[in-house]
Amino acid sequence: MTTPSGDSPLAIWLHAARPRTLPAAAAPVLVGTALATLHGVERPLVAFAALAGALLIQIATNLANDYFDHARGADTKDRVGPLRVTQAGLLSPSSVRRGIAVSMLGALLVGVYLVSVGGWPVVVIGVVSLVCAVAYTGGPFPLAYHGLGDVFVFVFFGLVAVAGTYYVQGLSFPPEAWWAGVGAGAMSTAILVVNNLRDRETDARAGKRTLAVRLGRTGTRVEYVALLLLAAAVPAVGMSWFGWPFGAGAAWFGVLAALRPAHRVLTFEEPVELLPALGETARALLVWAVGLSVGLLW
C-alpha cells in the first residue's frame, strides 16, 4: 500500500483524487467526441470543457467517498485497499469537505459554459450528476450503501457521459451515442466491481451493502465477466446496426487488456490479490475507449 504521508500537500491531494479512477471520467468523453467527429458536428472547445467537467465530478465523487466512508465507519484498519486520506489522518475531514466543495464549484463553472451551448438538457445532466456525486456515499440514502453504486456508475459514467458529450457538440441524442455509452458504462462499472469485490468483507461488517456484498464472491465474479462481454458486444452491434467503420473493432483490444485482471478476479483467494486489478481494469477501459474512438475515425 502506497502512503503519501511523507510527501508534499500536493502529493497528498493527488492521492486523494485517486488518479487511477480518472479514466472512467475521460473515456466516455473521448468516445462521445469521436462519434461527434464521425458525424461532422465536433466542437473541440466544448469537448475540452466536457472533459474538464467530467474529471471534476469524478474527483468530487472520490473525495466524497473518502469523507463519508470515514464518517460512517466503513474505512477501518482492516481495509485492504489503497490508503484513504481522511481515515489515515493525512487530511482533516474539514479539508476534504472543502476539497469536495472546490471540485463541485469548478464543475459548476464549467457547466455554466456548457449550458450556454446546450441549454436546459445540460442543466438537468449537471445538477443530477453533482447531486449523485455526493449521494453516492453521502446523504440520507447513500447509493453505494444500498447496492446502487453499480447502477450509478453505469448510467452516469456510461450512458449519460457519452450521450451528454455528443449532445453538447451536436445538440442531439442519436441512439448510437447511447449504445456507445453502454460499453463505456460496462467497462467503468467493472472498475467498481473490482473495488467492491476487494472490500466485500469489510464493507459487510460496516453495513455497507454494496452489490458485491449482496451477490457474494461468485455472483460478483459473474458480474465482472458479464460487463466485459457487454463491452465486447458494443463495437460488433455498432458495426452491424449503425454502420460504424470496421476499425471500431479496435475496442476489442480493451477487452483483451482486461483478461489479466479478469484472471485475478476469477482466481483470487485473498482480497489483497485484487489490488493490481483495479488499475489494470482502468487501463483496459482507456484502451477500449481509445480503440473505439480511433476506429470510428479510421
C-alpha positions, 0 to 999 in steps of 0.5 A, a space after each residue: 500500500 502506497 502512503 503519501 504521508 511523507 510527501 508534499 500537500 500536493 502529493 497528498 491531494 493527488 492521492 486523494 483524487 485517486 488518479 487511477 479512477 480518472 479514466 472512467 471520467 475521460 473515456 466516455 468523453 473521448 468516445 462521445 467526441 469521436 462519434 461527434 467527429 464521425 458525424 461532422 458536428 465536433 466542437 473541440 472547445 466544448 469537448 475540452 470543457 466536457 472533459 474538464 467537467 467530467 474529471 471534476 465530478 469524478 474527483 468530487 465523487 472520490 473525495 466524497 467517498 473518502 469523507 463519508 466512508 470515514 464518517 460512517 465507519 466503513 474505512 477501518 484498519 482492516 481495509 485492504 485497499 489503497 490508503 484513504 486520506 481522511 481515515 489515515 489522518 493525512 487530511 482533516 475531514 474539514 479539508 476534504 469537505 472543502 476539497 469536495 466543495 472546490 471540485 463541485 464549484 469548478 464543475 459548476 463553472 464549467 457547466 455554466 459554459 456548457 449550458 450556454 451551448 446546450 441549454 436546459 438538457 445540460 442543466 438537468 445532466 449537471 445538477 443530477 450528476 453533482 447531486 449523485 456525486 455526493 449521494 453516492 456515499 453521502 446523504 440520507 440514502 447513500 447509493 453505494 450503501 444500498 447496492 446502487 453504486 453499480 447502477 450509478 456508475 453505469 448510467 452516469 459514467 456510461 450512458 449519460 457521459 457519452 450521450 451528454 458529450 455528443 449532445 453538447 457538440 451536436 445538440 442531439 441524442 442519436 441512439 448510437 451515442 447511447 449504445 456507445 455509452 453502454 460499453 463505456 458504462 460496462 467497462 467503468 462499472 467493472 472498475 467498481 466491481 473490482 473495488 467492491 469485490 476487494 472490500 466485500 468483507 469489510 464493507 459487510 461488517 460496516 453495513 455497507 451493502 454494496 452489490 458485491 456484498 449482496 451477490 457474494 464472491 461468485 455472483 460478483 465474479 459473474 458480474 465482472 465477466 458479464 460487463 466485459 462481454 457487454 463491452 465486447 458486444 458494443 463495437 460488433 452491434 455498432 458495426 452491424 446496426 449503425 454502420 460504424 467503420 470496421 476499425 471500431 473493432 479496435 475496442 476489442 483490444 480493451 477487452 483483451 487488456 482486461 483478461 489479466 485482471 479478469 484472471 485475478 478476479 476469477 482466481 483470487 483467494 485473498 482480497 489483497 490479490 485484487 489490488 493490481 486489478 483495479 488499475 489494470 481494469 482502468 487501463 483496459 477501459 482507456 484502451 477500449 475507449 481509445 480503440 473505439 474512438 480511433 476506429 470510428 475515425 479510421 
